[in-house]
Amino acid sequence: MHKIVKIILVVLGVIGAILWFQLPSADVPATEAINNGSMNFMFIITYLLLGIAIAASVLFGLVNLFTSKGALKKTLFGVGGLLVVVVISYALATGTDVSLEEMAKKGVPTTESTVKTIGMGLNVFFILTIIAVGAMLWSGVKKMISK
């Protein structure tokens, strides 16, 4: 199986190199370059490899999750913690941060629910950033004290 994957990757690499040399030059107009078959095929190869990478990551992650004894428990704690952060962030978001009339005048129709959801997303980002920085500081202080 490992040899097959290596062969497939080498073949895709050679195809990519051949397509690279068939790309249009810089002086070709953008409208013509967009319709280039080599470029389209390179995008197809990229999407294919990206899909394979995502599928492999999810598959091996799930296999590791269910075969390791403590991994499932740690994952559930992590997901639970994230849900707590999302609920707290949603509770902190007001939805009245932006004048809906002004947004409508500028041609951006929006609702209070949309503003509240965006506020929740920002709050999640800020809380998780504070947690990450705090964890790094705690780790650094802990190492300094233990030495």
N, C-alpha and C positions, 0 to 999 in steps of 0.2 A: 504494500500500500504506500509506504514511504517513497519508494522508487518511482511509483506511478505519479505521485504528486510532484516530485522533482522533475520528471520528464515533462509533465504538463506545464510547469512553471517555465522551464527552459524554452519550450515551444512558444508559449505566450510572449516571452521575452524577445525571441527572435522575430516573431510577427510584429511586436511593438517597434523593434528597431527598424524593420523594413518599412513600416508605416511612417515612422519618424522622418525617413529620408524622402517620402512621397508627399509630405505636407507642403502646402503652398508657400511660396516665398513671402517675405514681408511686404513686397510692393504690390501684391494681389489685393484688390479691393475686398473689404470685409464681407460684402454681400456674396461675393463669389467664393470666398474662403469658407463661409459657413456651410455651403453646399458640397464641400469637398468630401468624397467618400472615405478617404484615409482618416480624416479627422473624425468622422462619424463612427468608423469602425474602432478607432482608438477609444472613443467614449464608451462604446459597447463593451470593449474589453475591460475598461476601468469599472464600469457598473457591475460587470460579471465578477471581477475580483473583489470588489467591495461587498457584494452580496455573499460571496463565499466566506470572506473574512468575518462578516457579521454572523452568519450562520454557524461557523466554527466557534466563534467566541461564545455565543449563546449556548450552543450544544455542550462544549467542554465546561463552561461555567455551571450549567445545570447538572452535568455528570459529577463534577467535583462537589457540588452542593449536596447531592443526595448520597454520595459515597463517603464523605467525611463526617465523622461523628458530631463535632461541634459546629460545623459550618452552617447548618440549617438554623440552629439556635441563634448564632451571631447574625445571620442574615435577617431573621425575623426581628431581632432587636434593632437592627439598622433601619429596616423598613418602618417599624413602629415609631422609632425616633423621628424619621422623616415625616411621617403622618402627623405626629405631634407638632412639629415645626410648621407644617402647612396649615393645620387647624389654628394655631396661635397667630400665624401670619394673616389668615383670612379674618380672624376676629379683630386684629389690629387695623386692617384696611377699612377706610371709611367709604370710599366711592364718591365723595363730594370734593375731592381735591382739585377738580377741573370744572370750569364753567361749561356745561353741556351746550348752552346757547352759543358761546363763542366758538366752540368746536364745530357746531353746525353751520355757523356763518362762514367758516374757513373751508367748508365742503367736506368735513370729516364727521359723518353721522356716528354718534356713539351713545351708549346708555350708561346709566349709573353702575349697572352690573359689570360692564366691560371695564370701567375705570376701577372698580373694586377688585376685579380679577388681576388687572395689571399691578395694582398696589400690592396685592397678595404676593405676586411673583417677585416684586422688588423686595418685599419684606423677607421672603424666603431666602433670597440671595444675600441680603444683609445679615440675617441671623446665621446662616451657614458660613458666611465669611468670618463673622465674629467667632464662631465655634472653631473654625479651622485655625485662625490666628491664635486663639487662646490655647488650643491643643499644642501648637508649635512652641509657644512661649512656655507652657507648662512642661513640655518635654525638655526644653533647653534648661530651664531652671532646675528641674529634677536631676539632670545630668551634672550640672554645676555643683549642686549640693552633695551628690553622692560621691564625688571625687575628692 
